[in-house]
Amino acid sequence: MREVLERRHDDLVVVLENIHDAHNASAILRSCDAFGVGRVALVYTNQVFPEISGGVAAKVPKWLQIDRFASAEDCVSALHDEGIKVYATELTDDAHDYLGVDFGGPCAIVLGNEHAGCSAEMVALADGAVIVPMAGFVQSLNVSVAAAVILAEIARQRREFQPGWSERKAAQLQRWIERESSGADSPGVV
């Protein structure tokens, strides 16, 4: 458990905003675990977070720190208070190619609803917008695929930087040990 936590980036957050498909949400959580994301934030303002697919997510929700926020403003404000830069994935005129963005510092990637994208409020509050440029006829990837592509680039950029240990990780380790020792089920995502 400690080895996994040592490789996680506390200053890297993935925000899910109103993603409704359970398979997409599950696949994103699995990618977060695989690429060393320390935290996931949920912003669900117009629907309920979908039931996670155990097979797709491979039970990773129990190993992720998952925070809930009542609004885009609450989420972005909390992240900004920690010095975390927020990037919305959104097709806008001023969106930056994700390959040209420096993700080496504290940052959050917001992934929006499959049909509507990120909310206008989230885009307005974000520090910038990023896109994965398309070479074909379609304008976007499936949201879970886009998450994996962007997280792979962030992992590549951070490869030389080992995040190490922190008070946050020590507290997380203690929670994991207590949960596993008690035989309690995963807290899951509610």
Disulfide bonds with the S-S distance in Angstrom:
none
